[in-house]
Amino acid sequence: SSRVSPTQLACPLDLGCHSVEQRPGTPLYNIKAYLPVMESFGFTAVLRAATAGQAFPQSVFDHWQQFTGNPLEAGTKANQIALNIRKRKGLSAELPDLDRYMDKL
């Protein structure tokens, strides 16, 4: 399963933001969306660079959501996430066989 955070963005309308609601008395709009935490790394920097620093996100944990697909099947989203986590943690790229964890008497 994966952590999912609701993400709120605030930006001026002239930057092309699509809105759920406008902040009363301001030119700012709030956009609400669910953003998987694993896909949020670097999001703030990209957003601020694309908006010349005028948009800023605020994220808080909301819920866990299970990924569909098999992490052992090459090419699936679950597999790609597992490989990225292993790479980030300095583990070998290939997923270990289950028999590696079985007791051998």
Protein Blocks (a to p, Z undefined) as FASTA:
>chain_A
ZZdddddddddfklopacfbdcehiabdcddddddfklmgoklmmmmmmnnopaccdddd
fbdcddedjfklghiaklmmmmmmmmmnopafbdcdfklmpccZZ
